[in-house]
Amino acid sequence: MSSLLRVQARIKQRALLLTTAALPLTGWTVHALTLHRRLADARKDQLSGLPKRPELLAHGERLLCTRHRDALHVLMLDGVGFKAINDTYGHAAGDAVIQTIGRRLAHWSASRQALAARLGGDEFAVSVVLPPATALTEIAGLREQLQQPFQHEQHTLRLDVSLGIARAVDLPGESSSRILRGADTAMYKVKQGQETFPYLATRADAYADTVNGRRVGRRGTHLLARAA
């Protein structure tokens, strides 16, 4: 066999070995990508398309470790009259409300250093870095956007939300979870008419009484308190 033929044979053999070795690698790569997508989907709320509570808290903790800490705002949002929409127009309309709020929060968060999440039911939260000088104006603008009516089938659905605000700068040394609790208490006070929007959570709000870890006043907590 000529030297040229021997060289060509070696090249073909090496190409075959490389192709054979690449096949398992390609299979593992596809498997890894599929697994990554499944894990990402599992971390998202399927109805709203938003992340869930663990991702929100993790996002907040990361921001607390950066120079943006004092600009971190945690917003807690709760629908007003959501049950009435479900009862009047059906659960499909209720689902449409959740989806609409999810889209609006995602759109608002996309242009900011923010992450919005659905906590469950008609409860949502946002962890966001905002300049102190414009923060309350931006948050009021978000609230106004969320309350815009929208069409579902032949009905015009009108939304209303209660919104509480907790700032990391007002709660030095506290965790993302504790700041969220402050925002939750602030939201509840606004919803009950005890405070007016925009109301900023205090340390007392962040340490408000709970029943089995849930803020007093949440659905079902009166039953838990009675059973204790």
C-alpha positions, 0 to 999 in steps of 0.5 A, a space after each residue: 500500500 502506498 504511503 498516500 493510501 496509508 495516510 488516508 486510511 489513518 485519517 478515516 480511522 481517526 474520523 470514525 473513532 471521533 464520530 463514535 466517541 461523540 455519539 454518547 457525548 451528544 446523547 448526554 448533551 441532549 439529556 442534560 438540556 432536556 433535564 435542565 428544561 424540565 427543572 426550569 419548568 418545575 420551578 415555574 407556576 404553570 398558570 401564570 408562567 412566573 417563578 415560584 416563592 423559592 426563586 423569589 427568595 433566592 433572587 432577593 438573597 442574591 441582591 442582599 449580597 450586592 451593592 444594590 442591597 439598600 435599593 432592594 424593594 419587595 412588593 406583595 400583591 393580593 387580588 381584591 374581588 378575585 373570588 367574586 370573578 370566579 363565582 360570577 364568570 367561572 374558573 376560566 375567567 379566574 384563570 384569565 385574571 391570574 394569567 393577565 397579572 402574570 404577563 403584566 408583572 413579567 413585562 414590568 420586571 423585564 425592563 428592571 432588575 427584578 423577579 416577579 413570582 406567583 406565591 399561590 392563589 391570587 397572591 404575587 410578589 416582586 423582588 426589585 432594585 429601584 432608585 430611591 428617588 423614583 421607587 414609589 412613583 414606579 410602584 404606583 405606576 405598576 399598581 395602575 397597570 395591574 388594575 387596568 380592565 381586560 376583555 375575557 370572552 364577551 366580558 370586561 373584567 376589572 382588576 383591583 390589587 392591594 400592594 404592600 412594600 418592604 425596603 431592605 434599607 428599612 430592615 437592615 440585617 434581615 433575610 429576604 424571607 423576613 422582608 417578604 413577611 414585612 411586605 405581606 403585613 404591609 399589604 394586609 394593612 392596606 387591604 384592611 384600610 388600616 394604612 393607605 397606599 403606598 405604605 412601607 413596612 416597618 420592623 414590627 410588620 416584618 415580625 408580626 404575629 403568625 400562626 404556623 408561619 402564616 400571617 394572622 388574617 390569611 385564609 384558614 389561620 383562624 382555624 389553625 389558631 382555634 385548633 392550637 
